[in-house]
């Protein structure tokens, strides 16, 4: 693209980015802890950008709309949770450098709104409108535990740094801490008056 004064000499090209035809809300955002990558949902796909030059490094297809994104603690794996509202939900994980799908877990009756991957990459936690936290083994895909004490939609999940505990927060304001491997209740944190 030439600058307005096309006759003038310029050493730096002017870059114009395409304008999006349809604006969508950003439902999630994830930043890699080990590299300059950010992941942003774009409908039924995930765009992985290098934030230093805003180039797209990966375009990853997802089955349904994306509502949750998270990089693993080592930055090697990107997970996305979502699905089709009122119909299905799941979490899928990919190798960041190659875009290869590593696993897909969960068969929820509604979308997944929150997801996390344990520090060792072995456990995947998910939750959403079903009000149940489910924990899956990423290798076998088997369900390892469920936490059914939430009374409203689960909006956030996070494993502890050592991977032993899992915190889950719901729309009612409850924060539950569970044992990561089994989802057994460890503590209930009170004090929030809202989501």
PASEBA-1860 file (N, C-alpha, C; in nm, 3 decimals):
! residues 195
1> XXXXXXXX> 0.086/-0.117/0.000/0.000/0.000/0.000/0.090/0.122/0.000 ~ 0.061/0.214/-0.090/0.141/0.335/-0.099/0.087/0.442/-0.007 ~ 0.174/0.523/0.051/0.126/0.632/0.133/0.055/0.736/0.048 ~ -0.014/0.830/0.114/-0.091/0.931/0.041/-0.003/1.012/-0.054 ~ 0.114/1.048/-0.010/0.205/1.121/-0.098/0.294/1.021/-0.171 ~ 0.234/0.955/-0.270/0.299/0.844/-0.339/0.426/0.885/-0.410 ~ 0.441/1.014/-0.441/0.561/1.058/-0.510/0.681/1.068/-0.418 ~ 0.658/1.078/-0.290/0.767/1.093/-0.193/0.836/0.960/-0.172
9> XXXXXXXX> 0.966/0.967/-0.146/1.041/0.845/-0.117/1.013/0.802/0.026 ~ 1.000/0.672/0.043/0.980/0.619/0.178/1.060/0.491/0.192 ~ 1.119/0.472/0.307/1.196/0.350/0.330/1.118/0.248/0.409 ~ 1.006/0.289/0.463/0.927/0.201/0.547/0.790/0.178/0.483 ~ 0.755/0.052/0.451/0.624/0.029/0.390/0.511/0.053/0.490 ~ 0.401/0.099/0.439/0.283/0.120/0.520/0.201/-0.007/0.515 ~ 0.163/-0.057/0.630/0.089/-0.183/0.634/-0.056/-0.157/0.671 ~ -0.146/-0.212/0.595/-0.288/-0.198/0.623/-0.344/-0.335/0.654
17> XXXXXXXX> -0.410/-0.347/0.768/-0.472/-0.474/0.807/-0.616/-0.475/0.759 ~ -0.665/-0.593/0.718/-0.804/-0.600/0.673/-0.900/-0.568/0.786 ~ -1.010/-0.504/0.751/-1.114/-0.472/0.849/-1.210/-0.589/0.857 ~ -1.243/-0.632/0.976/-1.336/-0.744/0.994/-1.475/-0.700/0.954 ~ -1.543/-0.787/0.884/-1.679/-0.758/0.840/-1.780/-0.774/0.954 ~ -1.755/-0.866/1.045/-1.849/-0.891/1.153/-1.771/-0.890/1.285 ~ -1.811/-0.804/1.376/-1.744/-0.797/1.505/-1.800/-0.902/1.598 ~ -1.713/-0.973/1.667/-1.753/-1.076/1.764/-1.693/-1.040/1.898
25> XXXXXXXX> -1.763/-1.071/2.005/-1.705/-1.046/2.137/-1.587/-1.141/2.162 ~ -1.487/-1.093/2.233/-1.375/-1.178/2.271/-1.419/-1.254/2.396 ~ -1.438/-1.384/2.383/-1.489/-1.466/2.493/-1.379/-1.520/2.582 ~ -1.255/-1.515/2.535/-1.143/-1.563/2.615/-1.014/-1.511/2.553 ~ -0.907/-1.520/2.628/-0.775/-1.478/2.582/-0.673/-1.553/2.665 ~ -0.568/-1.602/2.601/-0.463/-1.672/2.675/-0.327/-1.624/2.626 ~ -0.234/-1.609/2.718/-0.097/-1.571/2.686/-0.003/-1.683/2.728 ~ 0.088/-1.718/2.641/0.185/-1.823/2.673/0.280/-1.774/2.781
33> XXXXXXXX> 0.311/-1.859/2.879/0.405/-1.819/2.984/0.551/-1.828/2.942 ~ 0.577/-1.886/2.824/0.716/-1.910/2.784/0.755/-1.848/2.651 ~ 0.660/-1.792/2.578/0.691/-1.735/2.447/0.598/-1.617/2.420 ~ 0.625/-1.539/2.316/0.541/-1.422/2.288/0.415/-1.458/2.208 ~ 0.343/-1.560/2.253/0.223/-1.603/2.181/0.098/-1.570/2.262 ~ -0.006/-1.526/2.192/-0.137/-1.508/2.252/-0.238/-1.583/2.167 ~ -0.339/-1.637/2.232/-0.445/-1.710/2.162/-0.576/-1.636/2.183 ~ -0.650/-1.620/2.073/-0.776/-1.547/2.075/-0.878/-1.629/1.997
41> XXXXXXXX> -0.999/-1.648/2.051/-1.100/-1.722/1.975/-1.157/-1.635/1.863 ~ -1.192/-1.700/1.756/-1.257/-1.634/1.642/-1.367/-1.727/1.593 ~ -1.478/-1.728/1.665/-1.587/-1.820/1.630/-1.547/-1.963/1.658 ~ -1.541/-2.044/1.553/-1.510/-2.185/1.568/-1.364/-2.216/1.534 ~ -1.279/-2.123/1.564/-1.135/-2.145/1.547/-1.060/-2.060/1.648 ~ -0.934/-2.092/1.664/-0.846/-2.018/1.755/-0.732/-1.961/1.673 ~ -0.708/-1.831/1.690/-0.596/-1.766/1.622/-0.483/-1.750/1.723 ~ -0.365/-1.800/1.690/-0.248/-1.787/1.776/-0.155/-1.685/1.713
49> XXXXXXXX> -0.138/-1.572/1.782/-0.057/-1.461/1.733/0.076/-1.456/1.805 ~ 0.178/-1.407/1.733/0.302/-1.364/1.796/0.281/-1.216/1.826 ~ 0.274/-1.179/1.954/0.239/-1.042/1.987/0.350/-0.941/1.957 ~ 0.472/-0.989/1.929/0.579/-0.895/1.899/0.562/-0.831/1.762 ~ 0.504/-0.904/1.666/0.482/-0.847/1.533/0.340/-0.868/1.481 ~ 0.252/-0.922/1.566/0.110/-0.946/1.534/0.088/-1.036/1.413 ~ 0.182/-1.129/1.391/0.161/-1.226/1.284/0.086/-1.347/1.338 ~ 0.004/-1.405/1.254/-0.070/-1.525/1.294/0.022/-1.645/1.276
57> XXXXXXXX> 0.049/-1.719/1.383/0.136/-1.836/1.379/0.059/-1.964/1.354 ~ -0.065/-1.971/1.406/-0.149/-2.090/1.389/-0.294/-2.047/1.377 ~ -0.368/-2.120/1.295/-0.513/-2.110/1.291/-0.563/-2.251/1.319 ~ -0.630/-2.267/1.433/-0.670/-2.400/1.479/-0.821/-2.410/1.477 ~ -0.873/-2.512/1.412/-1.017/-2.533/1.404/-1.068/-2.599/1.532 ~ -1.187/-2.558/1.574/-1.251/-2.612/1.694/-1.394/-2.649/1.659 ~ -1.443/-2.755/1.717/-1.580/-2.799/1.690/-1.676/-2.725/1.783 ~ -1.733/-2.615/1.736/-1.820/-2.531/1.816/-1.754/-2.397/1.842
65> XXXXXXXX> -1.819/-2.314/1.923/-1.764/-2.183/1.959/-1.670/-2.197/2.078 ~ -1.566/-2.115/2.082/-1.464/-2.121/2.186/-1.498/-2.021/2.297 ~ -1.502/-2.069/2.423/-1.531/-1.985/2.538/-1.420/-1.987/2.643 ~ -1.325/-2.078/2.633/-1.217/-2.087/2.732/-1.087/-2.124/2.660 ~ -0.980/-2.055/2.694/-0.847/-2.083/2.639/-0.746/-2.083/2.752 ~ -0.647/-2.170/2.741/-0.541/-2.174/2.842/-0.419/-2.242/2.782 ~ -0.301/-2.185/2.807/-0.175/-2.252/2.774/-0.132/-2.335/2.894 ~ -0.063/-2.446/2.867/-0.004/-2.523/2.977/0.107/-2.441/3.041
73> XXXXXXXX> 0.147/-2.478/3.162/0.248/-2.400/3.236/0.382/-2.395/3.162 ~ 0.412/-2.498/3.081/0.537/-2.497/3.006/0.520/-2.435/2.867 ~ 0.399/-2.391/2.833/0.373/-2.327/2.704/0.365/-2.421/2.586 ~ 0.375/-2.550/2.610/0.379/-2.649/2.501/0.241/-2.683/2.447 ~ 0.137/-2.675/2.532/0.002/-2.717/2.493/-0.094/-2.600/2.507 ~ -0.185/-2.588/2.412/-0.294/-2.492/2.419/-0.423/-2.570/2.427 ~ -0.510/-2.536/2.525/-0.639/-2.601/2.533/-0.749/-2.499/2.505 ~ -0.858/-2.547/2.447/-0.975/-2.464/2.421/-1.098/-2.541/2.466
81> XXXXXXXX> -1.188/-2.470/2.533/-1.315/-2.528/2.575/-1.429/-2.450/2.514 ~ -1.536/-2.518/2.487/-1.653/-2.452/2.428/-1.752/-2.555/2.380 ~ -1.811/-2.528/2.266/-1.909/-2.621/2.209/-2.024/-2.547/2.146 ~ -2.140/-2.609/2.149/-2.262/-2.554/2.092/-2.361/-2.535/2.206 ~ -2.403/-2.411/2.229/-2.491/-2.378/2.340/-2.615/-2.467/2.348 ~ -2.637/-2.526/2.465/-2.752/-2.610/2.489/-2.747/-2.746/2.423 ~ -2.634/-2.779/2.358/-2.624/-2.907/2.286/-2.502/-2.989/2.324 ~ -2.384/-2.926/2.324/-2.263/-3.005/2.349/-2.148/-2.916/2.394
89> XXXXXXXX> -2.054/-2.978/2.464/-1.934/-2.907/2.508/-1.819/-3.003/2.529 ~ -1.697/-2.955/2.509/-1.577/-3.037/2.524/-1.454/-2.947/2.534 ~ -1.339/-3.009/2.563/-1.210/-2.941/2.566/-1.116/-3.016/2.473 ~ -1.047/-2.941/2.389/-0.949/-2.999/2.297/-0.813/-2.937/2.325 ~ -0.707/-3.016/2.312/-0.571/-2.967/2.333/-0.483/-2.991/2.212 ~ -0.395/-2.895/2.184/-0.305/-2.903/2.069/-0.161/-2.873/2.110 ~ -0.069/-2.933/2.038/0.073/-2.899/2.048/0.088/-2.761/1.984 ~ 0.144/-2.664/2.057/0.149/-2.527/2.009/0.235/-2.511/1.884
97> XXXXXXXX> 0.351/-2.574/1.880/0.442/-2.552/1.767/0.394/-2.615/1.637 ~ 0.324/-2.728/1.645/0.282/-2.797/1.523/0.133/-2.783/1.493 ~ 0.053/-2.751/1.593/-0.092/-2.747/1.574/-0.157/-2.884/1.577 ~ -0.078/-2.988/1.608/-0.131/-3.124/1.614/-0.225/-3.142/1.733 ~ -0.343/-3.202/1.708/-0.437/-3.227/1.818/-0.384/-3.341/1.904 ~ -0.380/-3.317/2.036/-0.330/-3.416/2.130/-0.442/-3.493/2.199 ~ -0.554/-3.425/2.228/-0.665/-3.490/2.297/-0.792/-3.408/2.280 ~ -0.903/-3.473/2.304/-1.033/-3.407/2.314/-1.110/-3.482/2.422
105> XXXXXXXX> -1.152/-3.412/2.526/-1.219/-3.476/2.639/-1.351/-3.405/2.669 ~ -1.440/-3.478/2.732/-1.567/-3.424/2.775/-1.676/-3.446/2.672 ~ -1.792/-3.469/2.724/-1.912/-3.483/2.641/-2.024/-3.415/2.717 ~ -2.013/-3.283/2.731/-2.105/-3.205/2.812/-2.238/-3.182/2.740 ~ -2.346/-3.164/2.817/-2.475/-3.134/2.757/-2.489/-2.987/2.716 ~ -2.389/-2.905/2.750/-2.390/-2.762/2.718/-2.244/-2.719/2.699 ~ -2.223/-2.594/2.665/-2.089/-2.545/2.638/-1.997/-2.554/2.761 ~ -1.868/-2.555/2.736/-1.767/-2.546/2.841/-1.727/-2.399/2.852
113> XXXXXXXX> -1.740/-2.343/2.971/-1.706/-2.202/2.994/-1.571/-2.184/3.063 ~ -1.520/-2.289/3.127/-1.394/-2.281/3.200/-1.317/-2.411/3.182 ~ -1.186/-2.398/3.167/-1.102/-2.516/3.150/-0.960/-2.485/3.196 ~ -0.890/-2.587/3.243/-0.749/-2.573/3.278/-0.680/-2.707/3.260 ~ -0.548/-2.700/3.247/-0.464/-2.819/3.233/-0.365/-2.820/3.349 ~ -0.346/-2.935/3.411/-0.256/-2.944/3.526/-0.112/-2.914/3.484 ~ -0.025/-2.875/3.578/0.112/-2.841/3.543/0.188/-2.952/3.471 ~ 0.156/-3.079/3.501/0.224/-3.188/3.431/0.155/-3.227/3.301
121> XXXXXXXX> 0.044/-3.160/3.267/-0.027/-3.187/3.143/-0.113/-3.312/3.145 ~ -0.123/-3.377/3.259/-0.194/-3.504/3.267/-0.344/-3.489/3.289 ~ -0.386/-3.387/3.366/-0.527/-3.371/3.399/-0.587/-3.249/3.329 ~ -0.711/-3.265/3.285/-0.786/-3.156/3.223/-0.913/-3.136/3.306 ~ -0.937/-3.013/3.350/-1.058/-2.981/3.425/-1.147/-2.894/3.337 ~ -1.278/-2.919/3.346/-1.373/-2.838/3.270/-1.499/-2.815/3.350 ~ -1.571/-2.709/3.316/-1.696/-2.677/3.382/-1.774/-2.576/3.301 ~ -1.900/-2.557/3.338/-1.985/-2.463/3.267/-2.124/-2.459/3.326
129> XXXXXXXX> -2.228/-2.442/3.241/-2.365/-2.432/3.289/-2.417/-2.556/3.362 ~ -2.352/-2.670/3.344/-2.398/-2.792/3.412/-2.373/-2.788/3.562 ~ -2.291/-2.691/3.608/-2.257/-2.673/3.751/-2.173/-2.787/3.807 ~ -2.114/-2.869/3.720/-2.031/-2.981/3.762/-1.890/-2.962/3.708 ~ -1.790/-2.974/3.796/-1.650/-2.975/3.753/-1.615/-3.119/3.721 ~ -1.565/-3.142/3.601/-1.522/-3.276/3.562/-1.373/-3.273/3.534 ~ -1.304/-3.378/3.581/-1.159/-3.389/3.561/-1.133/-3.514/3.479 ~ -1.054/-3.497/3.372/-1.023/-3.606/3.280/-0.873/-3.629/3.273
137> XXXXXXXX> -0.836/-3.753/3.244/-0.698/-3.788/3.215/-0.675/-3.754/3.067 ~ -0.574/-3.672/3.037/-0.552/-3.629/2.898/-0.500/-3.741/2.809 ~ -0.438/-3.843/2.867/-0.384/-3.952/2.786/-0.492/-4.054/2.752 ~ -0.565/-4.100/2.853/-0.667/-4.203/2.830/-0.802/-4.144/2.792 ~ -0.825/-4.017/2.827/-0.955/-3.955/2.803/-1.060/-3.993/2.905 ~ -1.021/-4.070/3.006/-1.115/-4.119/3.107/-1.144/-4.012/3.213 ~ -1.268/-4.011/3.261/-1.309/-3.924/3.369/-1.246/-3.975/3.499 ~ -1.178/-3.886/3.573/-1.114/-3.927/3.698/-1.187/-3.875/3.821
145> XXXXXXXX> -1.271/-3.773/3.805/-1.344/-3.720/3.919/-1.445/-3.615/3.880 ~ -1.543/-3.594/3.969/-1.647/-3.492/3.950/-1.671/-3.419/4.081 ~ -1.692/-3.289/4.071/-1.727/-3.206/4.187/-1.865/-3.146/4.158 ~ -1.966/-3.187/4.238/-2.104/-3.149/4.212/-2.160/-3.050/4.314 ~ -2.075/-2.977/4.385/-2.123/-2.889/4.492/-2.155/-2.747/4.448 ~ -2.126/-2.712/4.324/-2.157/-2.576/4.277/-2.307/-2.561/4.255 ~ -2.357/-2.439/4.279/-2.499/-2.413/4.263/-2.529/-2.321/4.145 ~ -2.425/-2.282/4.070/-2.445/-2.196/3.954/-2.335/-2.227/3.851
153> XXXXXXXX> -2.344/-2.163/3.736/-2.250/-2.188/3.626/-2.106/-2.171/3.673 ~ -2.021/-2.260/3.631/-1.879/-2.252/3.663/-1.812/-2.163/3.559 ~ -1.747/-2.057/3.608/-1.689/-1.957/3.519/-1.537/-1.960/3.515 ~ -1.472/-2.023/3.614/-1.325/-2.026/3.613/-1.274/-2.148/3.687 ~ -1.162/-2.199/3.639/-1.094/-2.315/3.699/-0.945/-2.290/3.694 ~ -0.873/-2.334/3.799/-0.728/-2.326/3.794/-0.665/-2.427/3.889 ~ -0.570/-2.504/3.833/-0.491/-2.597/3.914/-0.388/-2.518/3.992 ~ -0.352/-2.568/4.111/-0.244/-2.508/4.189/-0.111/-2.533/4.117
161> XXXXXXXX> -0.009/-2.460/4.156/0.123/-2.473/4.090/0.180/-2.614/4.102 ~ 0.150/-2.683/4.212/0.200/-2.819/4.230/0.107/-2.924/4.171 ~ -0.010/-2.882/4.122/-0.103/-2.975/4.058/-0.186/-3.059/4.154 ~ -0.175/-3.035/4.285/-0.248/-3.116/4.382/-0.391/-3.069/4.405 ~ -0.415/-2.939/4.387/-0.547/-2.883/4.413/-0.603/-2.814/4.289 ~ -0.735/-2.799/4.288/-0.804/-2.732/4.178/-0.906/-2.636/4.238 ~ -0.898/-2.509/4.200/-0.997/-2.410/4.244/-1.098/-2.390/4.133 ~ -1.227/-2.380/4.172/-1.334/-2.357/4.075/-1.424/-2.246/4.129
169> XXXXXXXX> -1.456/-2.150/4.042/-1.540/-2.038/4.081/-1.667/-2.038/3.999 ~ -1.781/-2.008/4.066/-1.908/-2.008/3.992/-1.971/-1.869/3.991 ~ -2.079/-1.857/3.918/-2.149/-1.731/3.896/-2.215/-1.679/4.024 ~ -2.241/-1.764/4.120/-2.302/-1.726/4.246/-2.201/-1.664/4.341 ~ -2.071/-1.687/4.317/-1.966/-1.631/4.400/-1.892/-1.734/4.483 ~ -1.925/-1.860/4.468/-1.859/-1.966/4.545/-1.726/-2.004/4.481 ~ -1.623/-2.016/4.561/-1.494/-2.070/4.517/-1.472/-2.199/4.595 ~ -1.462/-2.308/4.523/-1.443/-2.439/4.584/-1.301/-2.485/4.553
177> XXXXXXXX> -1.232/-2.540/4.651/-1.100/-2.598/4.629/-1.115/-2.748/4.647 ~ -1.073/-2.823/4.544/-1.086/-2.969/4.545/-0.951/-3.034/4.525 ~ -0.942/-3.161/4.564/-0.822/-3.239/4.531/-0.825/-3.264/4.380 ~ -0.716/-3.236/4.313/-0.714/-3.241/4.167/-0.739/-3.381/4.111 ~ -0.682/-3.482/4.169/-0.692/-3.616/4.113/-0.832/-3.676/4.126 ~ -0.904/-3.642/4.232/-1.032/-3.708/4.259/-1.151/-3.613/4.260 ~ -1.126/-3.483/4.265/-1.230/-3.379/4.276/-1.298/-3.379/4.413 ~ -1.239/-3.445/4.512/-1.294/-3.443/4.648/-1.277/-3.304/4.708
185> XXXXXXXX> -1.381/-3.258/4.780/-1.378/-3.125/4.838/-1.265/-3.111/4.939 ~ -1.190/-3.000/4.929/-1.081/-2.970/5.020/-1.116/-2.849/5.106 ~ -1.173/-2.744/5.043/-1.211/-2.622/5.117/-1.312/-2.543/5.036 ~ -1.392/-2.464/5.107/-1.484/-2.370/5.042/-1.442/-2.231/5.085 ~ -1.417/-2.142/4.988/-1.376/-2.006/5.017/-1.496/-1.915/4.999 ~ -1.532/-1.844/5.104/-1.649/-1.757/5.099/-1.606/-1.611/5.104 ~ -1.696/-1.523/5.068/-1.665/-1.381/5.076/-1.705/-1.304/4.951 ~ -1.710/-1.370/4.835/-1.754/-1.301/4.713/-1.905/-1.285/4.716
193> XXX> -1.953/-1.170/4.673/-2.097/-1.143/4.667/-2.153/-1.160/4.527 ~ -2.068/-1.197/4.432/-2.113/-1.212/4.294/-2.018/-1.300/4.218 ~ -2.034/-1.305/4.089/-1.949/-1.394/4.007/-1.801/-1.364/4.021
END
